[in-house]
């Protein structure tokens, strides 16, 4: 469960520590702190990224609900990566997360390989017999290309920024058109290298 420690500022300014841990239900019910003053400040977070001493309460509740709704930690890591620049998404936070989030992977290499398969550049390697597959360096593909449009954190992967889908289209989302990463320089070089190698071995 996510909680925040809400302190009474009037007591705090007079050298007294009066506060209480509150969960999302209590905050939504209007509960703040046990002090006599109306002013408050959040002095600690539990299970929630630090959002400062005076966050918007409605937005804080929205964040807490979303974190609790994704027990695998995916939302927490996504929000924590840029928590100070998310307030403009109030009311649309979960929709934005679901649009950007790709899933959890054992490694950056595993994501790069699955991404290439899902966008149709490769057949499934479990059934694909093309011997050229062994020459593709998916670690390099991540470092040279994908890392500029995706973030990998604790196994979770999401696209970067509002314009990321114009460069890397999420195969699990509705296509939006525009330029995809197969148009990028590093990817074109991969394709050219495989093509040249194929011609050399024939």
N, C-alpha and C positions, 0 to 999 in steps of 0.2 A: 504494500500500500504506500502511496506517495503522501508525504506530509510536509508542512512548513511550520517553522516556529515563529509565531507572531508576538512581538513584544509591544508593551505599552510605552510609547515615547515619553509621555509625561513622567512616568515612574523612572524610566531610564535616565532622563535628563536630571533627575533628582537623586541619582545614585542608587536607585532600587531596580532590581531585575524582576519584572513581573511579565509573564507571558504564558503562552500555551501552544502545544502542538495541535495543528488543525489539518484535517483531511479535506478532500474536495467537497464532500457532503456538508461538513460543518461550515466551510467558507460560503457555500451556496445558500446555506440557511441564515447567513448573516453573522455568524459567530466570528469574533476577532480575538480579543485578549481579555483576561480577567481584571485588568486595571480600570481605573475610574476615568481616564482620559479617552478622548475619541481618536487621537492620532496614534498611528501604529507604524511599525516597520518590521520587515521579515529579516530575522537575524540568522536563520539556518534553514537548510533544505535537506530533505531526506527522500532520495529516489527521484529528485527533480533537479535538473541543471540550474545553476545559480542564475536567477533572473533579477538580481538586485534587491535593494531594500524596499522599494515602492513600485512593484509591478502592477499593471492593470489586473484587478482581481478576477474579472470575467475571463480575461485571456489566461491567467494563471490556472483557473479551474479547467479551462479547455485543454491546456497542456497536460495537467494532471490526469484528466480523463483519458486522453489519448495514450499516455504512457502506460496506464493501467490496462488499456484495451489491447496493447501489443506486448504480451508477456515475454516474448522472445528478445526484447530489448531493442528491436529495430527502430521504433519511433524515438526512443530515448537517444540512441546514438545519432540518428538523423537530426533531431532538434538540438542536441548538445553541440554538434559540429558548428552551428552558427546561431546559437540561441539569442544573441543580442540583436540580430537582424531579422527576427521573425514576427514582430508585433503587427506588421502590416497585413499579415495573413489571418488576423483574428476573424473567426467565423468560417474560415476556409482551410484551416490548418491541416486537418486530416485529409481532405481532398488533395491538397498540394503534396502531402507526403505520399499518398498512394499513387499519384502521377509520377513522382520521381523515383520511388523505391523499386529496385529490381529483385532483391532477394538476398539470401545468405549463402556464402560460398566458402569452401575450404581454403581458397587462396585467390590472389589476383589472377593467376594463370588459369584457374578453373573458370572464373568469370569470363575471361577473354575468349576461352575456347567455346563456352556455351553461347556467348554473344554472337560469335562468328557463325555458329550453327543456326541460331534462331533467326538471324536476319537473312539466312539463305546463302551465305557464302561458302559453307561447307556442309557436306552430308554428315550425319551422325557418325562420329569416329568409331563407335562400337560396331557399326555394320559397314563402314566405308572401307574399301580395299585399296584405294589409291595410295601407292607407295610414297607419293610426294608429301603426304600428310606429316610424315615424320620430320620433315625439314622445316616445318613451321614453328617458329619460336614464339609461343604465346606470352612468355614472360616479357620478351622484347616488345611485342605488340602492345601490351599494357603500358610499359614504360614510355614507349615512343609515341603512342597515340591515345589510347583509351583513358589514361590518367588525366588527360586534359579536359575530359568531359564527364568523368565519373569519380566518385569518392569511394574508397574502400576503408572501412573502419570496423574493427572487431568482427570481420567476416561479412559485414553488411555492405551492400553496394547501392548507391543511388546516383542519379544524374545530377550535374552541377548547374545551378542557375536556371532562370526562366527560359533562356534561349537554347538550352542543351538539346532539346528534341529536334531543333533545326539541324543539328550536327549528328546526333546519335538517336535514332528513333527507337523507342522502347517497343520491342516486338510484342509485348503483352498489352500495349495500349492501342487505341485507335490511331491509324497512321495519319500523320499531319502533312506529309510531303516535305519538300525542301531537301537540302543537302544532307547526306548521311556520311558516316565516317569512311565509307568505301571511296569517297571522293578525295580523302585526305592524302597528303604526300606519302607518309609512311606506309599506308595501306597499298597505295599504287606501287610502291617499291617492292612490297612483299609479292604482289601479283606478278610483277615483271620478273622477279628473281625465280619464282616457281616456273613461269613460262619458259625462261631461258634454260633452266635446268631440264625441263621436260624435253625441249628440243635437243639438248646435248646428249641425253641418254637414249634417244631414239636411233 
